Amino acid sequence: MQQRTLPAKPLLPPAEVDRPCPHPVSPRDMIGMARVGGAAVSAEGLAVFAAKSFDFDSAEWDEQLYLLDVGIALACSDAERQAQKHVTCLTGTKNKKNNTPQLSPDGQHVAFLSNRAGSMQVFVQPLSSPGEAQQLTDLPTDIGDLVWSTTGEMFFSAPVYVDGAATEEPIKLTADRDKAEKESKVNAVLFSSLPVRQWDRWLDAKMNHVFLLPVKRKGSSYCLDGPPRDLLAGMPAECPVPPFGGTEDFSMSATHIAMSMRPPLAQDEAWSTNRHIYLRELADTREKTLGACLTEENSGYDLHPKFSPDGQHLAWLSMATPQYEADAERIKVRDARTGAVRILAADWDYSPAGLLWSRNGERLLFSAQIRARSCLCSIDVKTEAISVLTQDGSSSLCGETSSGSLVYTHTTLCSPAEIWVCNADGSHTVQLTFFNRFKLSELTLGLVKELTFTGAKEEQVQAWLVLPAGVQDLQKAEPASVPMAVVIHGGPQGAVMDAWHYRWFLQTYAAKGFATLAVNFHGSTGFGHEFTRSISGDWGGAPFEDIMAGCRHVLAANPCIDPSRVCALGASYGGYMINYINGNAPPGFFRCLVCHDGTFNFESSYYSTEELFFMEYEFQGVPWKASEESPYRRFSPHWKVDQWKTPTLIIHGAKDYRLVETEGVAAFQALQRQGVPSELLLFPTENHWVLNPLNSLVWHDKVLAWLDRWTAKSPSPSL
């Protein structure tokens, strides 16, 4: 008699349990950490930043703004800083969003976005009066990406319809049209060009536009000095560029705005990375104009424009290779007076990110991935000399004081992000906030080891090994007493960084007793451009060799790790590699696998993804022209599906339009049809990432249970 297992009822997050302190970090501990964001920094050393925590009872985020004075903080004792006596909460709206702080030109007020009145709107309050916020806008839709320029104007973004005539009230027209379409009984959509989807949404005629919001002083506060003006009025162009673009996509001087955008309605948008820098006069009120294109000759990415303090120079990041989203990023600087463009430090082997001019305009500050750390760096604009200012953990620059001190966020594999400060040369680093001090004191975290070993091509490969929580020395553990989890990063041009991660956190597996290995294989970022480029066209080659070599290296060096209890898990490219491992790793090497949003079939993925440029570059063309030696044929996991034998948990988000859910369903069907123990965990409302904290608890509960089940010394075929 045959039986069929029915789908389980909707899963609920695991219940909270009382545990002794200190204890290994649980998913709830990890998710419950306060998340400290970037700060707006004044010349005088005032820093305003957002920090949010998840309220498990209400299932809502509580996000507040905080103020600290760097000078006062540095004058505090260590104990006073750790008690955060120098930190003031500026807002007090329980379970509301308060974010995107922007300081006024005189540094006495802060503008920010908040949904305390319903939708996300602009509020202003004096720094001297916490809690006394005044609502500045009352628009009929959410707005985002707030900037308060040094000349006094504010700027924000809002999605507006671009398929009709320009109007003086595009935001109102958009809200009215959205309401009418929601109430309509018809919802058919006709497409005549690509793309039709992006990340987790079907595209429509709405695009992000940047608006200028005139404001003026009124007594001790500010008020509007006219309606918001659409700087892209009538144009089917988009800035910031979704799904991840923000304020880094535009920059203002006293007279101009620079915007990074795709060419309007380009026919090759789905298979091109082309983005240009457009320069427009702020006084230009004409409709249907983008201004001057500064990068017409480049068909790759041109990103993150940033004006110098005096407005005489414009810097941006540029990639030269069309279709290649992980190309080397170079700093370009344009002289506004002559139009001449220079490339700074063209031969540097790392890619800058997050450009910021120093207050004196003499250097550009940025971060760069260097050997699995995100380091603060600077470059002298005249001499092109680069200085690496920080070398441990992962740092992201917030701003600079008039004295040259740098305020930044800093995180490691053992600590969530907090606000720090250092001198202009990177010396004298001091932690300024301690939002997670008490929570961390309750936890036992795994000891982090950095490894290098010989991988593919006889080249050195870096990896992290996190020891099981509470274990100080693997050499003292009993032989074959410790299981190992191998975490494979996505990208593939990415890296497992020395940073706290809220989705793929190595400490999560160390807390369950696993020695946790993460290999930064060929193709990873931060190890030189050639190392990163090497993965394109070779997805199942050198990276697979590196992962297997890393496993063997760790097993040989640590007899306490049981070679019969090794498991592997990964997402995106990591999910692809899990599927590839299932048909290519030595039989029985891995006890079980977890594949999150991974590719099953390269050809079907090409025909369903929204980023054709990515697959065309990585796999050297389109599938209908692929030869037998093409990556489409050599490295697609589905070609060896008959050799899949390893128990596998498949996870997929139904709103993942980059790697669509049918890839997960296909892998699950292949496993089930061959009788391989397997389960499918589907998240109907999640995209490529699991972002809902309660869904994340379910994710971790099922993944950890799967690993425990199959890496037990006597694995059970059923739970």
Secondary structure, 3 states (H helix, E strand, C coil): CCCCCCCCCCCCCCCCCCCCCCEECCHHHHHCCCEEEEEEECCCCEEEEEEEEEECCCCEEEEEEEEEEHHHHHHCCHHHHHCCCCEEECCCCCCCCEEEEEECCCCCEEEEEECCCCCCEEEEEECCCCCCCEECCCCCCCCEEEEECCCCCEEEEEEEECCCCCCCCHHHHHHHHHHHHHHCCCCCCCCCCCCCEECCEECCCEEEEEEEECEEEECCEEEECCCCEECCCCCCCCCCCCCCCCHHHEEECCCEEEEEECCCCCCCHHHCCCCEEEEEECCCCCCCCCCEECCCCCCCCEEEEEECCCCCEEEEEECCCCCCCCCCCEEEEEECCCCCEEEECCCCCCCEEEEEECCCCCEEEEEEEECCEEEEEEEECCCCCEEECCCCCEEEEEEECCCCCEEEEEEECCEEEEEEEECCCCCCCEECCCCCHHHHHCEECCCEEEEEEECHHHCEEEEEEECCCCCCCHHHCCCCCEEEEEEECCCCCCCCCCCCCCCCCHHHHHCCCCEEEEEECCCCCCCCHHHHHCCCCCCCCHHHHHHHHHHHHHHHHCCCEEEEEEEEEEECHHHHHHHHHHHHCCCCCCCEEEEECCCCCHHHHHHHCCCHHHHHHHCCCCHHHCCCCCHHHHCCHHHHHHHCCCCEEEEEECCCCCCCHHHHHHHHHHHHHCCCCEEEEEECCCCCCCCCHHHHHHHHHHHHHHHHHHHCCCCCCCC
